[in-house]
């Protein structure tokens, strides 16, 4: 399993996560997952590349029939986790129409 699917499974037990693609392209980890929640789906693509001293250059694209979010940064794992949670929460609220 990849990093994103692990985070989704650990943080959101109510989501069904299906890993579509996971690979390492050079130093870059790439992962695409399909996530289902209450009959709605979204697709997420996450990639990360270690830069130095525990800092990663990363990006996340999440898209559903209602919304698309794209974020990127250069952070440590803890900050990446916060960004992922925030984006997933926003996507779930969008799916529910909140």
C-alpha positions as CSV (number, residue, x, y, z in Angstrom):
1,X,0.0,0.0,0.0
2,X,1.0,3.6,-0.5
3,X,1.3,6.4,1.9
4,X,-2.1,8.1,1.0
5,X,-4.1,4.9,1.1
6,X,-2.5,4.1,4.5
7,X,-3.4,7.5,5.9
8,X,-7.0,7.2,4.5
9,X,-7.5,3.7,6.0
10,X,-6.0,4.7,9.4
11,X,-7.9,8.0,9.7
12,X,-11.2,7.3,8.0
13,X,-12.4,3.8,8.7
14,X,-15.8,4.6,7.1
15,X,-14.2,5.1,3.7
16,X,-13.7,2.4,1.1
17,X,-10.2,2.9,-0.4
18,X,-9.1,1.1,-3.5
19,X,-5.6,1.6,-4.7
20,X,-5.6,2.1,-8.5
21,X,-1.9,2.7,-9.1
22,X,1.2,2.9,-7.0
23,X,4.7,3.2,-8.3
24,X,8.1,4.7,-7.7
25,X,9.4,6.8,-10.5
26,X,13.0,7.6,-9.7
27,X,12.9,9.1,-6.2
28,X,9.2,10.1,-6.5
29,X,6.5,7.9,-5.0
30,X,3.2,8.2,-7.0
31,X,-0.1,6.8,-5.9
32,X,-3.7,7.0,-7.3
33,X,-6.6,5.9,-5.2
34,X,-10.4,5.7,-5.6
35,X,-12.3,6.5,-2.5
36,X,-16.0,5.8,-1.9
37,X,-18.2,7.3,0.8
38,X,-22.0,6.9,1.0
39,X,-22.4,6.0,-2.7
40,X,-20.2,8.9,-3.9
41,X,-16.6,8.6,-5.1
42,X,-13.5,10.7,-5.5
43,X,-10.1,10.1,-7.0
44,X,-6.9,11.2,-5.4
45,X,-3.4,11.4,-6.7
46,X,-0.5,11.9,-4.3
47,X,3.2,12.1,-5.1
48,X,6.1,12.8,-2.8
49,X,9.8,13.1,-3.3
50,X,12.3,13.3,-0.4
51,X,14.4,16.5,-0.6
52,X,16.6,16.5,2.5
53,X,16.6,16.0,6.3
54,X,13.0,14.6,6.4
55,X,11.5,17.2,4.2
56,X,9.4,16.1,1.2
57,X,8.3,17.9,-1.9
58,X,4.7,16.7,-2.4
59,X,1.4,17.3,-4.3
60,X,-2.1,16.1,-3.9
61,X,-5.0,16.3,-6.5
62,X,-8.4,15.2,-5.4
63,X,-11.4,15.3,-7.7
64,X,-15.0,14.3,-7.5
65,X,-18.1,15.1,-9.5
66,X,-18.6,18.2,-7.2
67,X,-15.2,19.6,-6.6
68,X,-11.4,19.5,-7.4
69,X,-8.6,20.4,-4.9
70,X,-5.0,20.7,-5.8
71,X,-2.4,21.4,-3.1
72,X,1.4,21.1,-3.0
73,X,4.2,21.9,-0.6
74,X,7.5,21.2,0.8
75,X,7.1,19.9,4.4
76,X,7.9,17.3,7.0
77,X,5.6,14.3,7.3
78,X,3.6,15.8,10.2
79,X,2.7,18.8,8.1
80,X,1.8,16.6,5.1
81,X,-0.6,14.6,7.4
82,X,-2.3,17.8,8.5
83,X,-2.7,19.0,4.9
84,X,-4.0,15.6,3.8
85,X,-6.6,15.5,6.6
86,X,-7.8,19.0,5.9
87,X,-8.2,18.3,2.2
88,X,-10.0,15.0,2.7
89,X,-12.3,16.6,5.2
90,X,-13.2,19.4,2.8
91,X,-13.8,16.9,0.0
92,X,-16.1,14.8,2.2
93,X,-18.1,17.9,3.2
94,X,-18.4,18.8,-0.5
95,X,-19.7,15.3,-1.3
96,X,-22.3,15.5,1.5
97,X,-23.3,19.0,0.2
98,X,-22.2,20.8,3.4
